[in-house]
């Protein structure tokens, strides 16, 4: 299991709940890409998604 420090995510996303939703949605996209063999990795989709959130590779837009 991967341990994630909130400090690593806080500068990219202002809420842990938003970060969780963003990472979960990205993990689904990664899992689908892995099934189609578009992405090849030994890491789990959730780990890859969390790392992308930490690195600031993902952006989000709030809907009203």
PDB file of N, H, CA, C and O in Angstrom:
ATOM      1  N   UNK A   1       0.840  -1.173   0.000  1.00  0.00           N
ATOM      2  CA  UNK A   1       0.000   0.000   0.000  1.00  0.00           C
ATOM      3  C   UNK A   1       0.886   1.237   0.000  1.00  0.00           C
ATOM      4  O   UNK A   1       1.919   1.279   0.667  1.00  0.00           O
ATOM      5  N   UNK A   2       0.478   2.206  -0.733  1.00  0.00           N
ATOM      6  H   UNK A   2      -0.361   2.172  -1.275  1.00  0.00           H
ATOM      7  CA  UNK A   2       1.237   3.443  -0.874  1.00  0.00           C
ATOM      8  C   UNK A   2       0.801   4.447   0.186  1.00  0.00           C
ATOM      9  O   UNK A   2      -0.395   4.649   0.400  1.00  0.00           O
ATOM     10  N   UNK A   3       1.765   5.074   0.848  1.00  0.00           N
ATOM     11  H   UNK A   3       2.736   4.910   0.675  1.00  0.00           H
ATOM     12  CA  UNK A   3       1.466   6.108   1.836  1.00  0.00           C
ATOM     13  C   UNK A   3       1.604   7.468   1.172  1.00  0.00           C
ATOM     14  O   UNK A   3       2.597   7.742   0.498  1.00  0.00           O
ATOM     15  N   UNK A   4       0.617   8.303   1.365  1.00  0.00           N
ATOM     16  H   UNK A   4      -0.189   8.080   1.912  1.00  0.00           H
ATOM     17  CA  UNK A   4       0.611   9.623   0.747  1.00  0.00           C
ATOM     18  C   UNK A   4       0.554  10.679   1.840  1.00  0.00           C
ATOM     19  O   UNK A   4      -0.302  10.629   2.723  1.00  0.00           O
ATOM     20  N   UNK A   5       1.471  11.633   1.773  1.00  0.00           N
ATOM     21  H   UNK A   5       2.166  11.674   1.055  1.00  0.00           H
ATOM     22  CA  UNK A   5       1.460  12.734   2.730  1.00  0.00           C
ATOM     23  C   UNK A   5       0.576  13.851   2.193  1.00  0.00           C
ATOM     24  O   UNK A   5       0.671  14.214   1.020  1.00  0.00           O
ATOM     25  N   UNK A   6      -0.274  14.388   3.042  1.00  0.00           N
ATOM     26  H   UNK A   6      -0.351  14.093   3.994  1.00  0.00           H
ATOM     27  CA  UNK A   6      -1.171  15.468   2.648  1.00  0.00           C
ATOM     28  C   UNK A   6      -0.388  16.692   2.212  1.00  0.00           C
ATOM     29  O   UNK A   6      -0.835  17.424   1.329  1.00  0.00           O
ATOM     30  N   UNK A   7       0.770  16.930   2.809  1.00  0.00           N
ATOM     31  H   UNK A   7       1.133  16.336   3.527  1.00  0.00           H
ATOM     32  CA  UNK A   7       1.585  18.089   2.444  1.00  0.00           C
ATOM     33  C   UNK A   7       1.986  18.056   0.972  1.00  0.00           C
ATOM     34  O   UNK A   7       2.131  19.105   0.345  1.00  0.00           O
ATOM     35  N   UNK A   8       2.163  16.872   0.427  1.00  0.00           N
ATOM     36  H   UNK A   8       2.045  16.020   0.936  1.00  0.00           H
ATOM     37  CA  UNK A   8       2.542  16.746  -0.976  1.00  0.00           C
ATOM     38  C   UNK A   8       1.419  17.085  -1.934  1.00  0.00           C
ATOM     39  O   UNK A   8       1.664  17.439  -3.087  1.00  0.00           O
ATOM     40  N   UNK A   9       0.185  16.978  -1.461  1.00  0.00           N
ATOM     41  H   UNK A   9      -0.014  16.690  -0.524  1.00  0.00           H
ATOM     42  CA  UNK A   9      -0.974  17.223  -2.314  1.00  0.00           C
ATOM     43  C   UNK A   9      -1.558  18.610  -2.077  1.00  0.00           C
ATOM     44  O   UNK A   9      -2.155  19.195  -2.982  1.00  0.00           O
ATOM     45  N   UNK A  10      -1.393  19.134  -0.882  1.00  0.00           N
ATOM     46  H   UNK A  10      -0.909  18.659  -0.147  1.00  0.00           H
ATOM     47  CA  UNK A  10      -2.057  20.375  -0.475  1.00  0.00           C
ATOM     48  C   UNK A  10      -1.780  21.556  -1.399  1.00  0.00           C
ATOM     49  O   UNK A  10      -2.665  22.388  -1.601  1.00  0.00           O
ATOM     50  N   UNK A  11      -0.589  21.653  -1.961  1.00  0.00           N
ATOM     51  H   UNK A  11       0.130  20.977  -1.796  1.00  0.00           H
ATOM     52  CA  UNK A  11      -0.288  22.799  -2.822  1.00  0.00           C
ATOM     53  C   UNK A  11      -0.970  22.704  -4.191  1.00  0.00           C
ATOM     54  O   UNK A  11      -1.002  23.687  -4.931  1.00  0.00           O
ATOM     55  N   UNK A  12      -1.515  21.532  -4.534  1.00  0.00           N
ATOM     56  H   UNK A  12      -1.489  20.733  -3.932  1.00  0.00           H
ATOM     57  CA  UNK A  12      -2.205  21.353  -5.815  1.00  0.00           C
ATOM     58  C   UNK A  12      -3.729  21.331  -5.676  1.00  0.00           C
ATOM     59  O   UNK A  12      -4.444  21.801  -6.562  1.00  0.00           O
ATOM     60  N   UNK A  13      -4.220  20.789  -4.570  1.00  0.00           N
ATOM     61  H   UNK A  13      -3.639  20.408  -3.850  1.00  0.00           H
ATOM     62  CA  UNK A  13      -5.662  20.668  -4.337  1.00  0.00           C
ATOM     63  C   UNK A  13      -5.942  21.141  -2.917  1.00  0.00           C
ATOM     64  O   UNK A  13      -5.250  20.740  -1.981  1.00  0.00           O
ATOM     65  N   UNK A  14      -6.952  21.990  -2.751  1.00  0.00           N
ATOM     66  H   UNK A  14      -7.514  22.315  -3.511  1.00  0.00           H
ATOM     67  CA  UNK A  14      -7.191  22.601  -1.446  1.00  0.00           C
ATOM     68  C   UNK A  14      -7.988  21.741  -0.472  1.00  0.00           C
ATOM     69  O   UNK A  14      -8.126  22.115   0.692  1.00  0.00           O
ATOM     70  N   UNK A  15      -8.511  20.610  -0.910  1.00  0.00           N
ATOM     71  H   UNK A  15      -8.399  20.307  -1.856  1.00  0.00           H
ATOM     72  CA  UNK A  15      -9.321  19.762  -0.046  1.00  0.00           C
ATOM     73  C   UNK A  15      -8.952  18.300  -0.269  1.00  0.00           C
ATOM     74  O   UNK A  15      -8.780  17.861  -1.406  1.00  0.00           O
ATOM     75  N   UNK A  16      -8.832  17.556   0.817  1.00  0.00           N
ATOM     76  H   UNK A  16      -8.972  17.913   1.741  1.00  0.00           H
ATOM     77  CA  UNK A  16      -8.505  16.133   0.707  1.00  0.00           C
ATOM     78  C   UNK A  16      -9.631  15.388  -0.014  1.00  0.00           C
ATOM     79  O   UNK A  16      -9.386  14.394  -0.697  1.00  0.00           O
ATOM     80  N   UNK A  17     -10.857  15.869   0.141  1.00  0.00           N
ATOM     81  H   UNK A  17     -11.057  16.677   0.696  1.00  0.00           H
ATOM     82  CA  UNK A  17     -11.998  15.230  -0.514  1.00  0.00           C
ATOM     83  C   UNK A  17     -11.944  15.436  -2.030  1.00  0.00           C
ATOM     84  O   UNK A  17     -12.213  14.514  -2.799  1.00  0.00           O
ATOM     85  N   UNK A  18     -11.598  16.640  -2.445  1.00  0.00           N
ATOM     86  H   UNK A  18     -11.379  17.389  -1.820  1.00  0.00           H
ATOM     87  CA  UNK A  18     -11.433  16.907  -3.878  1.00  0.00           C
ATOM     88  C   UNK A  18     -10.301  16.057  -4.441  1.00  0.00           C
ATOM     89  O   UNK A  18     -10.420  15.493  -5.529  1.00  0.00           O
ATOM     90  N   UNK A  19      -9.211  15.969  -3.701  1.00  0.00           N
ATOM     91  H   UNK A  19      -9.114  16.427  -2.818  1.00  0.00           H
ATOM     92  CA  UNK A  19      -8.065  15.175  -4.154  1.00  0.00           C
ATOM     93  C   UNK A  19      -8.453  13.711  -4.318  1.00  0.00           C
ATOM     94  O   UNK A  19      -8.018  13.052  -5.262  1.00  0.00           O
ATOM     95  N   UNK A  20      -9.270  13.203  -3.402  1.00  0.00           N
ATOM     96  H   UNK A  20      -9.623  13.738  -2.635  1.00  0.00           H
ATOM     97  CA  UNK A  20      -9.715  11.811  -3.471  1.00  0.00           C
ATOM     98  C   UNK A  20     -10.570  11.571  -4.709  1.00  0.00           C
ATOM     99  O   UNK A  20     -10.394  10.570  -5.405  1.00  0.00           O
ATOM    100  N   UNK A  21     -11.488  12.480  -4.982  1.00  0.00           N
ATOM    101  H   UNK A  21     -11.631  13.293  -4.417  1.00  0.00           H
ATOM    102  CA  UNK A  21     -12.364  12.334  -6.148  1.00  0.00           C
ATOM    103  C   UNK A  21     -11.564  12.443  -7.445  1.00  0.00           C
ATOM    104  O   UNK A  21     -11.774  11.667  -8.378  1.00  0.00           O
ATOM    105  N   UNK A  22     -10.656  13.399  -7.496  1.00  0.00           N
ATOM    106  H   UNK A  22     -10.486  14.029  -6.738  1.00  0.00           H
ATOM    107  CA  UNK A  22      -9.824  13.576  -8.692  1.00  0.00           C
ATOM    108  C   UNK A  22      -8.981  12.330  -8.947  1.00  0.00           C
ATOM    109  O   UNK A  22      -8.910  11.842 -10.075  1.00  0.00           O
ATOM    110  N   UNK A  23      -8.345  11.819  -7.898  1.00  0.00           N
ATOM    111  H   UNK A  23      -8.402  12.216  -6.982  1.00  0.00           H
ATOM    112  CA  UNK A  23      -7.497  10.632  -8.042  1.00  0.00           C
ATOM    113  C   UNK A  23      -8.328   9.407  -8.415  1.00  0.00           C
ATOM    114  O   UNK A  23      -7.890   8.586  -9.220  1.00  0.00           O
ATOM    115  N   UNK A  24      -9.518   9.277  -7.841  1.00  0.00           N
ATOM    116  H   UNK A  24      -9.874   9.944  -7.187  1.00  0.00           H
ATOM    117  CA  UNK A  24     -10.370   8.126  -8.155  1.00  0.00           C
ATOM    118  C   UNK A  24     -10.804   8.141  -9.617  1.00  0.00           C
ATOM    119  O   UNK A  24     -10.778   7.110 -10.289  1.00  0.00           O
ATOM    120  N   UNK A  25     -11.200   9.306 -10.102  1.00  0.00           N
ATOM    121  H   UNK A  25     -11.221  10.144  -9.557  1.00  0.00           H
ATOM    122  CA  UNK A  25     -11.613   9.406 -11.506  1.00  0.00           C
ATOM    123  C   UNK A  25     -10.442   9.134 -12.444  1.00  0.00           C
ATOM    124  O   UNK A  25     -10.606   8.485 -13.477  1.00  0.00           O
ATOM    125  N   UNK A  26      -9.276   9.626 -12.085  1.00  0.00           N
ATOM    126  H   UNK A  26      -9.143  10.153 -11.246  1.00  0.00           H
ATOM    127  CA  UNK A  26      -8.091   9.384 -12.919  1.00  0.00           C
ATOM    128  C   UNK A  26      -7.697   7.909 -12.869  1.00  0.00           C
ATOM    129  O   UNK A  26      -7.250   7.357 -13.874  1.00  0.00           O
ATOM    130  N   UNK A  27      -7.856   7.268 -11.713  1.00  0.00           N
ATOM    131  H   UNK A  27      -8.219   7.717 -10.897  1.00  0.00           H
ATOM    132  CA  UNK A  27      -7.526   5.848 -11.586  1.00  0.00           C
ATOM    133  C   UNK A  27      -8.405   4.999 -12.502  1.00  0.00           C
ATOM    134  O   UNK A  27      -7.936   4.016 -13.076  1.00  0.00           O
ATOM    135  N   UNK A  28      -9.663   5.371 -12.641  1.00  0.00           N
ATOM    136  H   UNK A  28     -10.044   6.170 -12.175  1.00  0.00           H
ATOM    137  CA  UNK A  28     -10.562   4.662 -13.566  1.00  0.00           C
ATOM    138  C   UNK A  28     -10.061   4.812 -14.999  1.00  0.00           C
ATOM    139  O   UNK A  28     -10.039   3.841 -15.756  1.00  0.00           O
ATOM    140  N   UNK A  29      -9.658   6.027 -15.372  1.00  0.00           N
ATOM    141  H   UNK A  29      -9.676   6.816 -14.757  1.00  0.00           H
ATOM    142  CA  UNK A  29      -9.122   6.256 -16.718  1.00  0.00           C
ATOM    143  C   UNK A  29      -7.861   5.422 -16.956  1.00  0.00           C
ATOM    144  O   UNK A  29      -7.690   4.833 -18.023  1.00  0.00           O
ATOM    145  N   UNK A  30      -6.987   5.379 -15.958  1.00  0.00           N
ATOM    146  H   UNK A  30      -7.125   5.858 -15.091  1.00  0.00           H
ATOM    147  CA  UNK A  30      -5.742   4.612 -16.083  1.00  0.00           C
ATOM    148  C   UNK A  30      -6.042   3.123 -16.187  1.00  0.00           C
ATOM    149  O   UNK A  30      -5.425   2.422 -16.989  1.00  0.00           O
ATOM    150  N   UNK A  31      -6.985   2.632 -15.384  1.00  0.00           N
ATOM    151  H   UNK A  31      -7.487   3.201 -14.732  1.00  0.00           H
ATOM    152  CA  UNK A  31      -7.344   1.212 -15.425  1.00  0.00           C
ATOM    153  C   UNK A  31      -7.882   0.820 -16.798  1.00  0.00           C
ATOM    154  O   UNK A  31      -7.560  -0.249 -17.314  1.00  0.00           O
ATOM    155  N   UNK A  32      -8.700   1.685 -17.383  1.00  0.00           N
ATOM    156  H   UNK A  32      -8.962   2.554 -16.963  1.00  0.00           H
ATOM    157  CA  UNK A  32      -9.221   1.411 -18.727  1.00  0.00           C
ATOM    158  C   UNK A  32      -8.098   1.414 -19.758  1.00  0.00           C
ATOM    159  O   UNK A  32      -8.088   0.588 -20.671  1.00  0.00           O
ATOM    160  N   UNK A  33      -7.158   2.336 -19.615  1.00  0.00           N
ATOM    161  H   UNK A  33      -7.166   3.007 -18.874  1.00  0.00           H
ATOM    162  CA  UNK A  33      -6.021   2.387 -20.539  1.00  0.00           C
ATOM    163  C   UNK A  33      -5.132   1.159 -20.377  1.00  0.00           C
ATOM    164  O   UNK A  33      -4.576   0.657 -21.354  1.00  0.00           O
ATOM    165  N   UNK A  34      -4.999   0.675 -19.142  1.00  0.00           N
ATOM    166  H   UNK A  34      -5.451   1.083 -18.349  1.00  0.00           H
ATOM    167  CA  UNK A  34      -4.205  -0.538 -18.913  1.00  0.00           C
ATOM    168  C   UNK A  34      -4.891  -1.754 -19.534  1.00  0.00           C
ATOM    169  O   UNK A  34      -4.226  -2.648 -20.058  1.00  0.00           O
ATOM    170  N   UNK A  35      -6.217  -1.782 -19.474  1.00  0.00           N
ATOM    171  H   UNK A  35      -6.757  -1.055 -19.049  1.00  0.00           H
ATOM    172  CA  UNK A  35      -6.959  -2.897 -20.066  1.00  0.00           C
ATOM    173  C   UNK A  35      -6.786  -2.919 -21.584  1.00  0.00           C
ATOM    174  O   UNK A  35      -6.732  -3.985 -22.197  1.00  0.00           O
ATOM    175  N   UNK A  36      -6.699  -1.743 -22.177  1.00  0.00           N
ATOM    176  H   UNK A  36      -6.742  -0.877 -21.680  1.00  0.00           H
ATOM    177  CA  UNK A  36      -6.483  -1.636 -23.627  1.00  0.00           C
ATOM    178  C   UNK A  36      -5.006  -1.670 -23.992  1.00  0.00           C
ATOM    179  O   UNK A  36      -4.646  -1.588 -25.166  1.00  0.00           O
ATOM    180  N   UNK A  37      -4.164  -1.790 -22.992  1.00  0.00           N
ATOM    181  H   UNK A  37      -4.456  -1.856 -22.038  1.00  0.00           H
ATOM    182  CA  UNK A  37      -2.705  -1.820 -23.122  1.00  0.00           C
ATOM    183  C   UNK A  37      -2.151  -0.537 -23.724  1.00  0.00           C
ATOM    184  O   UNK A  37      -1.113  -0.551 -24.386  1.00  0.00           O
ATOM    185  N   UNK A  38      -2.850   0.575 -23.489  1.00  0.00           N
ATOM    186  H   UNK A  38      -3.693   0.586 -22.951  1.00  0.00           H
ATOM    187  CA  UNK A  38      -2.342   1.883 -23.886  1.00  0.00           C
ATOM    188  C   UNK A  38      -1.278   2.342 -22.900  1.00  0.00           C
ATOM    189  O   UNK A  38      -0.298   2.982 -23.280  1.00  0.00           O
ATOM    190  N   UNK A  39      -1.484   2.006 -21.626  1.00  0.00           N
ATOM    191  H   UNK A  39      -2.280   1.486 -21.318  1.00  0.00           H
ATOM    192  CA  UNK A  39      -0.516   2.306 -20.565  1.00  0.00           C
ATOM    193  C   UNK A  39      -0.024   0.984 -20.003  1.00  0.00           C
ATOM    194  O   UNK A  39      -0.823   0.102 -19.687  1.00  0.00           O
ATOM    195  N   UNK A  40       1.285   0.848 -19.878  1.00  0.00           N
ATOM    196  H   UNK A  40       1.933   1.565 -20.135  1.00  0.00           H
ATOM    197  CA  UNK A  40       1.876  -0.351 -19.299  1.00  0.00           C
ATOM    198  C   UNK A  40       2.668   0.070 -18.073  1.00  0.00           C
ATOM    199  O   UNK A  40       3.580   0.892 -18.163  1.00  0.00           O
ATOM    200  N   UNK A  41       2.312  -0.502 -16.917  1.00  0.00           N
ATOM    201  H   UNK A  41       1.572  -1.170 -16.844  1.00  0.00           H
ATOM    202  CA  UNK A  41       2.997  -0.161 -15.680  1.00  0.00           C
ATOM    203  C   UNK A  41       2.854  -1.311 -14.697  1.00  0.00           C
ATOM    204  O   UNK A  41       1.872  -2.053 -14.731  1.00  0.00           O
ATOM    205  N   UNK A  42       3.838  -1.452 -13.824  1.00  0.00           N
ATOM    206  H   UNK A  42       4.636  -0.849 -13.796  1.00  0.00           H
ATOM    207  CA  UNK A  42       3.761  -2.469 -12.783  1.00  0.00           C
ATOM    208  C   UNK A  42       3.027  -1.941 -11.555  1.00  0.00           C
ATOM    209  O   UNK A  42       2.693  -2.711 -10.654  1.00  0.00           O
ATOM    210  N   UNK A  43       2.775  -0.633 -11.513  1.00  0.00           N
ATOM    211  H   UNK A  43       3.046  -0.008 -12.244  1.00  0.00           H
ATOM    212  CA  UNK A  43       2.069  -0.040 -10.379  1.00  0.00           C
ATOM    213  C   UNK A  43       0.561  -0.085 -10.616  1.00  0.00           C
ATOM    214  O   UNK A  43       0.089  -0.164 -11.750  1.00  0.00           O
ATOM    215  N   UNK A  44      -0.173  -0.033  -9.512  1.00  0.00           N
ATOM    216  H   UNK A  44       0.210   0.031  -8.590  1.00  0.00           H
ATOM    217  CA  UNK A  44      -1.627  -0.040  -9.596  1.00  0.00           C
ATOM    218  C   UNK A  44      -2.133   1.313 -10.091  1.00  0.00           C
ATOM    219  O   UNK A  44      -1.479   2.337  -9.893  1.00  0.00           O
ATOM    220  N   UNK A  45      -3.300   1.312 -10.736  1.00  0.00           N
ATOM    221  H   UNK A  45      -3.831   0.481 -10.897  1.00  0.00           H
ATOM    222  CA  UNK A  45      -3.859   2.570 -11.244  1.00  0.00           C
ATOM    223  C   UNK A  45      -4.049   3.633 -10.164  1.00  0.00           C
ATOM    224  O   UNK A  45      -3.828   4.817 -10.417  1.00  0.00           O
ATOM    225  N   UNK A  46      -4.455   3.221  -8.967  1.00  0.00           N
ATOM    226  H   UNK A  46      -4.634   2.259  -8.762  1.00  0.00           H
ATOM    227  CA  UNK A  46      -4.653   4.204  -7.898  1.00  0.00           C
ATOM    228  C   UNK A  46      -3.346   4.856  -7.491  1.00  0.00           C
ATOM    229  O   UNK A  46      -3.306   6.058  -7.226  1.00  0.00           O
ATOM    230  N   UNK A  47      -2.283   4.080  -7.439  1.00  0.00           N
ATOM    231  H   UNK A  47      -2.315   3.104  -7.654  1.00  0.00           H
ATOM    232  CA  UNK A  47      -0.975   4.634  -7.087  1.00  0.00           C
ATOM    233  C   UNK A  47      -0.517   5.635  -8.137  1.00  0.00           C
ATOM    234  O   UNK A  47      -0.025   6.713  -7.802  1.00  0.00           O
ATOM    235  N   UNK A  48      -0.676   5.284  -9.395  1.00  0.00           N
ATOM    236  H   UNK A  48      -1.076   4.408  -9.668  1.00  0.00           H
ATOM    237  CA  UNK A  48      -0.301   6.203 -10.475  1.00  0.00           C
ATOM    238  C   UNK A  48      -1.114   7.494 -10.407  1.00  0.00           C
ATOM    239  O   UNK A  48      -0.568   8.582 -10.587  1.00  0.00           O
ATOM    240  N   UNK A  49      -2.415   7.377 -10.147  1.00  0.00           N
ATOM    241  H   UNK A  49      -2.859   6.493 -10.000  1.00  0.00           H
ATOM    242  CA  UNK A  49      -3.281   8.556 -10.080  1.00  0.00           C
ATOM    243  C   UNK A  49      -2.900   9.461  -8.914  1.00  0.00           C
ATOM    244  O   UNK A  49      -2.859  10.682  -9.067  1.00  0.00           O
ATOM    245  N   UNK A  50      -2.623   8.882  -7.763  1.00  0.00           N
ATOM    246  H   UNK A  50      -2.656   7.890  -7.638  1.00  0.00           H
ATOM    247  CA  UNK A  50      -2.232   9.679  -6.596  1.00  0.00           C
ATOM    248  C   UNK A  50      -0.919  10.396  -6.860  1.00  0.00           C
ATOM    249  O   UNK A  50      -0.764  11.562  -6.496  1.00  0.00           O
ATOM    250  N   UNK A  51       0.013   9.719  -7.481  1.00  0.00           N
ATOM    251  H   UNK A  51      -0.114   8.772  -7.776  1.00  0.00           H
ATOM    252  CA  UNK A  51       1.299  10.352  -7.805  1.00  0.00           C
ATOM    253  C   UNK A  51       1.104  11.514  -8.785  1.00  0.00           C
ATOM    254  O   UNK A  51       1.784  12.534  -8.680  1.00  0.00           O
ATOM    255  N   UNK A  52       0.181  11.363  -9.732  1.00  0.00           N
ATOM    256  H   UNK A  52      -0.372  10.535  -9.817  1.00  0.00           H
ATOM    257  CA  UNK A  52      -0.093  12.451 -10.672  1.00  0.00           C
ATOM    258  C   UNK A  52      -0.690  13.663  -9.952  1.00  0.00           C
ATOM    259  O   UNK A  52      -0.377  14.803 -10.294  1.00  0.00           O
ATOM    260  N   UNK A  53      -1.543  13.423  -8.962  1.00  0.00           N
ATOM    261  H   UNK A  53      -1.797  12.496  -8.684  1.00  0.00           H
ATOM    262  CA  UNK A  53      -2.099  14.528  -8.174  1.00  0.00           C
ATOM    263  C   UNK A  53      -0.979  15.216  -7.398  1.00  0.00           C
ATOM    264  O   UNK A  53      -0.913  16.445  -7.354  1.00  0.00           O
ATOM    265  N   UNK A  54      -0.104  14.426  -6.790  1.00  0.00           N
ATOM    266  H   UNK A  54      -0.158  13.428  -6.825  1.00  0.00           H
ATOM    267  CA  UNK A  54       1.025  14.987  -6.031  1.00  0.00           C
ATOM    268  C   UNK A  54       1.928  15.848  -6.909  1.00  0.00           C
ATOM    269  O   UNK A  54       2.394  16.903  -6.480  1.00  0.00           O
ATOM    270  N   UNK A  55       2.168  15.403  -8.119  1.00  0.00           N
ATOM    271  H   UNK A  55       1.789  14.545  -8.467  1.00  0.00           H
ATOM    272  CA  UNK A  55       3.081  16.102  -9.018  1.00  0.00           C
ATOM    273  C   UNK A  55       2.419  17.271  -9.742  1.00  0.00           C
ATOM    274  O   UNK A  55       3.081  17.996 -10.485  1.00  0.00           O
ATOM    275  N   UNK A  56       1.131  17.454  -9.532  1.00  0.00           N
ATOM    276  H   UNK A  56       0.593  16.865  -8.929  1.00  0.00           H
ATOM    277  CA  UNK A  56       0.426  18.569 -10.163  1.00  0.00           C
ATOM    278  C   UNK A  56       0.134  18.353 -11.638  1.00  0.00           C
ATOM    279  O   UNK A  56      -0.071  19.318 -12.374  1.00  0.00           O
ATOM    280  N   UNK A  57       0.113  17.111 -12.078  1.00  0.00           N
ATOM    281  H   UNK A  57       0.280  16.327 -11.480  1.00  0.00           H
ATOM    282  CA  UNK A  57      -0.133  16.813 -13.489  1.00  0.00           C
ATOM    283  C   UNK A  57      -1.614  16.862 -13.852  1.00  0.00           C
ATOM    284  O   UNK A  57      -1.964  16.886 -15.032  1.00  0.00           O
ATOM    285  N   UNK A  58      -2.485  16.878 -12.841  1.00  0.00           N
ATOM    286  H   UNK A  58      -2.201  16.859 -11.883  1.00  0.00           H
ATOM    287  CA  UNK A  58      -3.921  16.878 -13.093  1.00  0.00           C
ATOM    288  C   UNK A  58      -4.517  18.225 -12.724  1.00  0.00           C
ATOM    289  O   UNK A  58      -4.106  18.859 -11.752  1.00  0.00           O
ATOM    290  N   UNK A  59      -5.475  18.644 -13.501  1.00  0.00           N
ATOM    291  H   UNK A  59      -5.809  18.130 -14.291  1.00  0.00           H
ATOM    292  CA  UNK A  59      -6.207  19.866 -13.173  1.00  0.00           C
ATOM    293  C   UNK A  59      -7.687  19.509 -13.063  1.00  0.00           C
ATOM    294  O   UNK A  59      -8.124  18.464 -13.544  1.00  0.00           O
ATOM    295  N   UNK A  60      -8.438  20.380 -12.433  1.00  0.00           N
ATOM    296  H   UNK A  60      -8.083  21.230 -12.042  1.00  0.00           H
ATOM    297  CA  UNK A  60      -9.860  20.122 -12.274  1.00  0.00           C
ATOM    298  C   UNK A  60     -10.637  21.418 -12.392  1.00  0.00           C
ATOM    299  O   UNK A  60     -10.096  22.512 -12.231  1.00  0.00           O
ATOM    300  N   UNK A  61     -11.908  21.266 -12.674  1.00  0.00           N
ATOM    301  H   UNK A  61     -12.347  20.378 -12.805  1.00  0.00           H
ATOM    302  CA  UNK A  61     -12.796  22.418 -12.813  1.00  0.00           C
ATOM    303  C   UNK A  61     -14.062  22.115 -12.021  1.00  0.00           C
ATOM    304  O   UNK A  61     -14.678  21.066 -12.207  1.00  0.00           O
ATOM    305  N   UNK A  62     -14.447  23.025 -11.144  1.00  0.00           N
ATOM    306  H   UNK A  62     -13.947  23.878 -10.993  1.00  0.00           H
ATOM    307  CA  UNK A  62     -15.658  22.838 -10.357  1.00  0.00           C
ATOM    308  C   UNK A  62     -16.877  23.209 -11.188  1.00  0.00           C
ATOM    309  O   UNK A  62     -16.906  24.248 -11.847  1.00  0.00           O
ATOM    310  N   UNK A  63     -17.874  22.347 -11.145  1.00  0.00           N
ATOM    311  H   UNK A  63     -17.850  21.503 -10.610  1.00  0.00           H
ATOM    312  CA  UNK A  63     -19.123  22.611 -11.844  1.00  0.00           C
ATOM    313  C   UNK A  63     -20.115  23.210 -10.857  1.00  0.00           C
ATOM    314  O   UNK A  63     -20.162  22.808  -9.694  1.00  0.00           O
ATOM    315  N   UNK A  64     -20.891  24.153 -11.314  1.00  0.00           N
ATOM    316  H   UNK A  64     -20.853  24.479 -12.259  1.00  0.00           H
ATOM    317  CA  UNK A  64     -21.869  24.789 -10.417  1.00  0.00           C
ATOM    318  C   UNK A  64     -23.255  24.322 -10.708  1.00  0.00           C
ATOM    319  O   UNK A  64     -24.203  24.753 -10.050  1.00  0.00           O
TER     320      UNK A  64
END
